[in-house]
Amino acid sequence: MENRSTHYGDVAKWVEKVIDSCEKYEQIFGAKMLIRNFEKQLRRKYHEKYWIEHHYSIILPLESKLSYKRDELLKKQLES
């Protein structure tokens, strides 16, 4: 079995790949839950410095990317 890294930078890259791979609007909900779970993990593990270092540099960019992807898929769905 593949040994995956649990470093938050590697996990963030993996979440980005999941967001990029969303092809249907419904898949956005799964990606949103993935971000929420990742955020909970970061809060537990880095409680002291979560807001200073991780929320603004990791979670917000992921949420923005997901929002952009959601809008893109919604436009595509409305056009067809």
Secondary structure, 3 states (H helix, E strand, C coil): CCCCCCCHHHHHHHHHHHHHHCCCCCHHHHHHHHHHHHHHHHHHHCCCCHHHHHHHHHHHHHHHHHHHHHHHHHHHHHHC
